[in-house]
Each structure stands twice: as structure tokens, then as C-alpha cells.
Amino acid sequence: MLVSKTEFPDIPLFFRGKVRDIYDFGDKLLIVTTDRISAFDVILPNPIPDKGKILNKLSRFWFDFVKDIIPNHMISTKIDDYPPVCKKYGEVLEERSMLVFKADPIPIECVVRGYITGSAWEEYKRKGEVCGIRLPEGLIESSKLEEPIFTPTTKVHKGHDENLTFDELKGKIGTELAERIKNISLRIYLEASAYAEKRGIIIADTKMEFGILNGELILIDELLTPDSSRFWSLEEYEPGRPQKSFDKQFLRDYLISTGWDREGPPPLLPEEIVEKTRKRYLEAYERLVGL
């Protein structure tokens, strides 16, 4: 079943994001991951079949993988564990939903970069640094960094997120919390990257989000998916050029090739591009989860 938007009249809608429809159950939320896809902060006209299921299952996998590092908001992905009103929507919710604790989100996207690519590559070429972190001279596109770097951004629902230096982050949320979030983010990246490389995937960079639940820091939102990360093919990795990816960079590259100005309505995606995008997401899931 292709799900581009959900409507549950007897469940209060909490928030509808670019990809997720979130419903309110008081101290809990029901997150439904649709097949919508966005690029350059714009929702594209075509959904990607199975995308929502892939993202939901990957987040569930990674939340379990890092649970010894930090708790997360996940309660269950089984409809039988949801409030009874959800059962009538089982066909829609199956495999693409997650019941979670409602936390107070920290309005920061915690980005960890192990390789120099994307906007970080552009900033490095201009200034020799990324988010105030000075990097060695002579790096080329897609170079692996000596150590991963933590490059947080603001999180806004409209417009574009803005890079923050670590000092700016400390000014926003306090030194102790900033240090803790940085250390946890780097540890998650390092452990996930080591696991992924054994399965032929380089995690070039990723972003994660945190919240506070009963005074405790936890992971929220999604984790290490093709929407929130750059996944590259390890066997085809070659510094000095863009890499073959298992994420939506392929889709971004297609949109750039159309001449779309990123301001007006986005173009309709050809069926070939939709299917190739689906296959990339699916291959990332199959490699990482082994199913």
C-alpha cells in the first residue's frame, strides 16, 4: 500500500512534517512514516513506494542497536501495543508506525560528519573549516576525516537550518548538555559506522535529535536512515568525486539536472527515478539489517 498522507479523524493530529504524520495520545505520540520524500526542504509530488516502511524499520533497528549508549523514545512498533482506536487503521499503520513517549525536544539537529561532502565540502573550499572547526589543508571531495566532527545546526520547521559553532550551541542549551550531546552523537556515529562498514556501507554523515523525558536525555525522531544520513558503497568508494549513494542524494542530483530553481513547484519525478530511489533505500535496509 502506497501511503502519501494519513487521515485519522478520531485521533488528534499533533504535527504533520515533510515525511511523518504524528498523532497525539497525551503522554505518547504515534509516528506514522509516510512514503513522502523531500529534497531541498520541499516535498516532492511523487511518493516513493515502501519508503515509509524502510525508514520505520531502520529506525527501530538502530534504536535497539544503540540502546546501551542512550535510551530512546520508542515504545513499540506492534499495533497490538497501540491504543485500541488504532486497530481500525491497521492496514495503514502496519510496518510504518511507531508508538513513542512524548519528550520535550531539544531544537538542535546533531550532525556528525566522518567524511567531507555536501555543504561541508563547499564550506571547506571557501574557508578551510566547517562550523568553526579548522580542518587540514589539502582535503579533496569525499575525503575521510582523521576523526569525525560534530557540526550542529538549528532546527526549524520552515526555511533552512543554520550551522552552529560548538560555542554557539553551548550558549543555546548550556555547556553540560552540549558536551553530553556531542559525546553521545560521536559515540553513536563511531559504533554505527563500524557496524555498517562490515556490511559494505560507509556512513559519510548523519544527523540525530534528542529530547528530555522525565529529566533524562533520550534519542527521538528517526535514527541513521537514508533520509537522515549519507550512505555510500564501500566497495566503490573513491575520494575526489561524488560517491554512489544509498540515500536521496541520487534524487537531489536528478533534480539539479532538471534545472529546477528550488523555489517554484518541483518537477514530477519520472517512474524510473522513483524506482531507482526505492531500490537504493531498499538496498541500504537489506545490507544493514540483513533482511
Summary of the structure (lengths in Angstrom):
residues: 291
radius of gyration: 18.8
end to end distance: 19.7
largest distance: 58.8
contacts: 886
relative contact order: 0.16
helix: 33%
strand: 26%
